[in-house]
Amino acid sequence: MIKSLIFNKYFLFALVSSLIFVSCTDEEIVNKAEEELITNRGSIVNIANVTGGFFNLLDKENTAVSFDLSTAGESVSNIIVYKSYNGGDRVEHAIVDPVSTLTVSLQDAISGLGITLDDVNVGDSFNFSFESETPSGTYKSGNSLDVPASCPSDLAGTYSFTTTATSTDGCCPDPLQNSGEIVIEGENGSYTLLDVTAGIYFMWYDIYGITMVSETDGSLSVPIRNVCGTISGSAPEPFGTDFVVTGSVDDDGVITYNWSNGYEDQGEVVLTPM
């Protein structure tokens, strides 16, 4: 396995990809053109100031989300709000003014969908879509809002870690242990592990150019999700395969996760809040 060659190809691909992205993306111009196009006919619905962001499965009877609605384009008399559950058929939820703040409880969300509170589980999602009524007709907006069913999560912070890992590379055949401190960034169930290997890649693969700068350039970072205590995530790693992360959070906030890559390198990391 010649990881050094793959490493160089990986960064060449990343450089070219970044140039392509910069040269081809200009969402502001596209959005501006869309707004100008619909000024004389039609309308879109804008969503802002989402509060809550998910239905809390630990408090099904009281959980709710709220969000602001407004319109752009032709004058709007009403916004029709629709909802659906896990990609199913949509049903009408409410008719509101063109500038509104809408609060939707989980009880409200399930009404008319043929489900009960007990039916809503981790990973389920509600989608809210919109149509605007104007003098020239009714227009379906391209903007919609997904509200998942999940649990509160607050994992951001500094942790002490211990880890044991094994490599399939000829450079380092013996199990390796490490300990220290690590930072998790993010909020509301979405986080980033700045170095998913907890220092192990630096110790193994400095001969292939993996240095401490990787901690800041993002090549060892992995976005993770915490869904009611279950940790998951994936992201590209420097040698052309993907990091895959699975794990859990216990009642004391201790995170235990396993990571692996496409070469079957793997490790277990235990993070204890400091």
C-alpha positions, -999 to +999 in steps of 0.1 A: +000+000+000+017+032-012-002+058+009+023+086-001+012+085-038-025+084-029-019+113-004-005+135-032-034+126-056-059+134-028-046+169-024-043+175-061-080+164-065-090+186-035-072+216-051-088+212-085-122+206-068-119+238-048-111+258-079-141+244-098-163+252-068-152+287-066-155+294-103-189+279-108-209+289-077-227+322-073-260+315-054-265+352-048-267+360-085-291+331-091-313+341-062-314+377-073-324+367-108-351+344-095-365+373-074-365+397-103-381+371-126-411+366-102-416+403-095-443+406-121-459+372-117-457+345-091-442+344-056-419+324-034-422+318+004-391+325+025-384+307+059-364+324+086-357+324+124-363+287+129-365+280+167-363+246+182-353+229+150-365+194+160-393+176+179-379+165+212-387+128+217-381+132+255-410+156+258-435+146+230-465+163+247-449+198+248-422+200+221-427+225+193-409+244+166-415+279+153-404+298+122-411+331+104-427+332+069-426+359+043-429+362+006-410+377-024-426+386-058-462+392-066-486+403-038-497+374-017-531+371+000-524+338+019-498+312+024-511+276+024-489+254+047-487+217+040-470+189+059-459+153+053-444+125+074-414+105+064-418+114+027-455+104+026-484+123+010-487+159+021-519+173+037-529+208+044-518+221+078-529+257+079-536+289+059-517+319+073-510+355+064-482+363+040-460+376+069-464+352+098-447+334+127-459+298+128-456+277+159-461+239+154-462+214+183-457+178+176-493+173+185-502+198+157-478+181+133-493+146+136-529+159+133-545+146+101-515+124+092-530+092+107-503+087+133-501+090+171-473+104+193-463+068+201-456+062+164-430+090+162-395+076+167-358+086+163-350+093+126-385+103+116-390+136+099-418+160+091-416+182+061-435+216+058-440+230+023-458+261+011-480+276-016-487+313-021-520+326-033-517+356-056-539+375-081-524+355-110-527+321-093-514+297-067-477+290-067-458+262-050-426+275-033-393+257-038-385+264-001-395+238+025-386+230+061-376+195+074-381+190+112-366+157+125-376+138+156-347+137+179-334+144+214-316+174+230-278+174+225-250+195+239-217+178+233-195+208+224-165+213+246-132+200+257-126+163+265-098+142+278-093+111+256-078+077+256-074+057+224-061+024+211-057+019+173-042-006+148-029+000+113-027-023+084+003-004+070+038-019+071+051+012+088+033+005+121+020-030+126+017-029+164-013-015+183-008+021+194-022+040+224-025+077+229-041+101+254-046+139+257-073+165+252-096+171+222-122+197+213-157+190+198-173+220+180-210+224+171-245+225+186-280+210+184-269+174+175-244+184+147-207+185+156-172+183+143-144+161+156-114+181+146-091+150+147-112+119+146-081+097+151-072+115+184-036+120+173-030+085+159-026+096+122+002+120+133+020+092+151+016+067+123+018+086+091+043+115+095+064+095+070+037+102+044+034+139+052+007+138+078+017+166+102+001+186+129-011+212+104-038+186+095-056+195+127-063+230+113-066+223+075-095+199+082-081+167+066-087+147+098-120+164+108-153+145+106-188+159+110-208+137+134-245+135+144-258+127+179-293+113+176-306+104+211-272+091+222-261+074+190-231+088+173-225+085+135-205+103+108-182+100+078-158+121+058-129+117+033-095+109+048-061+120+034-053+087+016-084+087-006-108+066+014-134+076+040-134+078+078-165+061+092-175+068+128-200+049+150-205+053+187-226+063+217-230+088+246-237+075+281-257+092+308-226+109+322-217+125+288-189+101+281-185+095+244-172+062+230-167+059+193-150+036+168-134+049+136-121+031+106-109+038+070-109+020+037-076+003+045-091-013+076-071+009+100-093+013+130-094+027+165-115+032+196-117+066+213-132+073+247-139+110+254-146+122+290-159+157+296-135+180+314 
